[in-house]
Amino acid sequence: MPMETAFSLLYISKDFPKIFSGAAGRPRQAGSRAEIEDFLRLTFSLLNTIAAGANQNNLYARLVSKLEPQDTIITLNYDTVLDSALLSKGWNPTSGYGLTGGPQKFKWKMPRPPLSPQLTNVKLLKLHGSLNWLVGGSYSEIQKVFAAKPSRVILSQSPGSNETGGFIRQIIPPIYGKFFQHSHWQSFWHAAYDSVVDADMIVVIGCSLIDSDFHLTGILSRAMREKKRKNKKFSASILVDRLRVRRKWGRLLKGRVAEKYTYTNFLEFAVAFSRNRQER
């Protein structure tokens, strides 16, 4: 069962406890469900374990070393492995995340490296939130992740497994019906849309473009129509994934790409990318 399906069933079941509860046991009240919190905590624990065990010289670090000023990275991932690679190389998260509000919400839990000219104005747009973004609330008020902006952003090599009292991590749970109520979500998605429309090149790594993510597919389709209206094409597209996913992206980008490159996995792309850049 896909994660989106599993979580959506849990989310729906809290509203209909008589239907989804077993025959035995104490009757549940509508409104909250402990399994939702368990699901999220388990997900956080798994992702934190990955982040904590990541080699510092990983493929994300190699990708960061090739970035240039004004580049934009759009991700739907919650983990902070890429964030850590950027931070360690002198990326500025205060402007780079695109979050609204002042710098006081950013809490450094690692040595702060000097800012890198290479990463000037590099954006990391995390459209589904991040493990190191915190909002005031509790798991019984999970809807607050949709209706608030981050109160704190923890900057470290790993976001840690411990929760902060009175806060929950701001990630958009994997449900079909997402409601981005706060203006800070709208600013991310609008910035992502503008970036795609204005981009000279598009690189897609491991984004399956699932049919149920109507926000993503809708905005990308709109961006392609806008590029067509402006008679603009990507100079190149680089699609990194299995064949079925690459074909979906190929259909979306049809007519908007001058040159096309495909790779099966991240490592294959990273090796080819490094070689080509060195030759240039």
C-alpha atoms as one frame of an Amber mdcrd trajectory, in Angstrom:
protein
   0.000   0.000   0.000   1.481   3.412  -0.953   2.225   5.747   1.960  -0.329
   8.257   0.651  -3.078   5.614   0.727  -2.165   4.381   4.206  -2.101   7.832
   5.777  -5.250   8.965   3.986  -7.157   5.987   5.415  -5.916   6.813   8.915
  -6.843  10.461   8.442 -10.353   9.609   7.239 -10.886   6.997   9.939 -10.637
   9.604  12.714 -13.893  11.119  11.449 -15.770   7.796  11.307 -14.678   5.798
  14.368 -17.763   3.561  14.330 -16.921   2.377  10.832 -13.160   1.967  11.158
 -12.866   0.752  14.783 -12.847  -2.929  15.599 -15.777  -4.639  17.313 -13.813
  -5.147  20.533 -12.423  -2.441  22.763 -13.528   0.903  24.027 -15.548   3.022
  21.536 -13.551   5.863  20.022 -14.587   9.489  19.812 -14.356  11.303  16.494
 -11.660  13.921  16.048  -8.277  12.313  16.727  -6.546   9.002  16.312  -3.364
   7.804  18.002  -2.337   5.867  14.882  -1.812   9.156  13.009   0.723  10.291
  15.579   2.362   6.840  15.541   2.614   6.928  11.744   4.240  10.373  11.745
   6.642   9.587  14.589   7.741   6.386  12.849   8.302   8.306   9.606  10.325
  10.967  11.442  12.423   8.308  13.154  13.225   6.547   9.886  14.181   9.765
   8.113  16.280  10.965  11.046  18.146   7.656  11.062  18.954   8.118   7.379
  20.139  11.687   7.970  22.268  10.724  10.972  23.987   7.914   9.059  24.546
   9.811   5.819  28.135  10.101   4.630  29.161  13.749   4.463  30.618  13.179
   0.983  27.359  11.837  -0.419  25.695  12.448  -3.786  23.854  15.480  -2.420
  27.211  17.029  -1.473  28.452  16.412  -5.017  25.319  18.047  -6.396  25.740
  21.084  -4.127  29.359  21.488  -5.291  28.075  22.034  -8.851  25.367  24.571
  -8.053  25.647  28.143  -9.270  24.142  31.443  -8.045  20.403  31.769  -8.730
  19.840  27.992  -9.068  16.600  26.702  -7.555  16.039  23.267  -6.045  12.434
  22.163  -5.615  11.826  19.141  -3.413   8.879  17.262  -1.931  11.119  15.411
   0.546  10.861  15.938   4.307  14.405  14.849   5.243  17.321  17.243   5.728
  20.223  15.432   4.044  20.273  17.942   1.190  19.806  20.829   3.639  22.859
  19.684   5.595  24.958  19.462   2.446  23.989  23.018   1.558  24.562  24.370
   5.082  28.024  22.839   5.348  29.072  24.601   2.125  27.968  28.072   3.228
  24.375  28.294   1.992  22.214  30.987   3.597  18.998  29.346   4.905  17.473
  32.658   6.020  16.841  33.620   2.411  17.387  30.223   0.799  14.329  28.493
   2.264  12.093  31.349   1.165  10.316  31.390   4.535   8.466  34.501   5.620
   9.463  36.231   8.840  12.809  37.344  10.286  16.089  35.540  11.007  15.247
  35.106  14.701  13.380  31.865  14.013  16.549  30.134  12.748  18.337  28.224
  15.521  21.875  27.094  14.689  22.849  23.756  16.294  26.029  23.389  14.248
  29.073  25.575  13.475  28.022  28.325  11.084  30.327  28.317   8.039  31.073
  31.527   6.126  28.634  32.293   3.336  29.616  30.962  -0.072  29.482  33.270
  -3.137  28.831  30.154  -5.228  25.546  29.557  -3.382  24.340  33.159  -3.491
  20.547  33.221  -3.894  20.341  29.449  -4.286  16.811  28.462  -3.281  15.695
  25.235  -1.616  11.903  25.194  -1.882  10.494  22.388   0.295   6.914  22.304
  -0.931   5.754  19.707   1.607   7.635  21.126   4.592  10.662  19.827   6.446
  11.597  17.819   9.536  13.484  20.798  10.937  10.561  23.240  10.657   8.484
  23.531  13.826   5.047  25.031  14.444   3.226  25.478  17.720   0.651  22.754
  18.329   0.159  19.047  18.976  -0.641  15.934  16.974  -4.303  16.249  17.923
  -4.239  19.512  15.949  -2.476  18.156  12.874  -4.369  20.604  10.691  -2.126
  23.363  12.108   0.676  22.322   9.761  -1.524  23.565   6.921  -2.664  26.769
   8.620   0.538  28.196  10.132   4.077  29.182   9.237   7.171  27.768  10.987
   7.909  29.282  14.373  11.381  27.724  14.559  13.836  26.279  12.069  16.541
  24.028  13.506  19.823  24.118  11.558  21.959  21.062  12.240  23.549  18.072
  10.546  20.544  16.040  11.703  17.181  17.384  12.930  17.210  14.974  15.896
  14.586  12.521  17.048  13.371  14.403  20.129  10.289  16.578  19.866  10.274
  20.128  21.211   7.596  20.705  23.834   4.578  22.553  22.476   5.681  22.139
  18.853   5.146  19.683  16.026   7.196  19.250  12.883   5.744  21.082   9.922
   5.401  18.548   7.169   2.404  18.170   4.919   1.220  14.614   5.617   0.943
  12.302   2.580  -2.796  12.695   2.046  -4.633  13.179  -1.220  -6.494  16.323
  -0.164  -3.897  18.933   0.844  -5.047  22.368   2.003  -2.308  25.004   1.995
  -4.096  27.586   4.103  -1.267  29.902   5.171   0.211  32.425   2.767   3.726
  31.075   3.350   2.755  27.853   1.553   1.352  29.867  -1.317   4.610  31.815
  -1.611   6.618  28.552  -1.912   4.417  27.112  -4.588   4.277  30.384  -6.503
   8.083  30.647  -6.364   8.352  27.065  -7.642   5.984  27.865 -10.505   7.968
  30.985 -11.457  11.230  29.038 -11.292   9.968  26.391 -13.709   8.609  29.001
 -16.116  11.882  30.986 -16.083  14.336  28.067 -15.972  16.767  27.496 -18.817
  17.292  23.833 -17.835  15.251  21.355 -15.810  16.702  18.405 -13.890  14.266
  15.938 -12.308  15.709  13.410  -9.846  13.454  10.741  -8.372  10.102  12.544
  -8.563   7.479   9.957  -9.489   4.841  12.548 -10.420   2.073  10.532  -8.754
  -1.403  11.137 -10.120  -2.870  11.946  -6.701  -0.592  14.968  -6.143  -2.932
  17.326  -7.936  -1.134  20.448  -6.690   2.166  19.441  -8.275   0.794  18.112
 -11.559  -1.558  21.074 -11.905   1.132  23.697 -11.335   3.625  21.962 -13.638
   1.027  21.681 -16.399   0.222  25.362 -15.984   3.929  26.225 -16.146   4.291
  24.305 -19.419   1.365  26.209 -20.909   2.940  29.494 -19.818   6.286  28.558
 -21.383   4.460  27.710 -24.599   2.629  31.041 -24.522   5.969  32.832 -24.127
   7.538  30.602 -26.785  10.206  29.512 -24.299  11.853  26.088 -24.158  14.228
  24.393 -21.754  17.642  24.184 -23.396  17.826  20.689 -21.901  15.918  18.297
 -19.677  17.654  15.692 -17.516  15.339  12.984 -16.203  16.686  10.630 -13.548
  14.408   7.704 -12.691  13.090   4.383 -14.003  11.674   4.283 -17.505   7.985
   4.490 -16.568   8.491   7.693 -14.571  10.717   9.242 -17.241   7.966   8.654
 -19.789   5.453  10.515 -17.606   7.794  13.478 -17.387   8.472  13.239 -21.105
   4.761  13.605 -21.811   4.513  16.602 -19.472   7.518  18.350 -21.069   6.636
  17.440 -24.651   7.436  20.258 -27.054   9.167  22.374 -24.381  12.669  20.827
 -24.484  15.514  21.279 -26.976  17.845  18.488 -25.772  16.988  15.450 -23.664
  19.167  13.353 -21.348  18.068  10.384 -19.251  19.635   8.379 -16.440  18.364
   5.434 -14.438  19.527   6.534 -10.976  21.143   9.372  -9.034  24.637   7.813
  -9.021  24.635   7.324 -12.782  23.600  10.942 -13.259  26.153  12.278 -10.745
  29.051  10.469 -12.424  28.036  11.665 -15.899  27.340  15.194 -14.660  30.741
  15.514 -12.956  32.530  14.189 -16.031  30.716  16.553 -18.411  31.338  19.601
 -16.210  35.056  18.797 -16.003  35.263  18.452 -19.794  33.621  21.841 -20.246
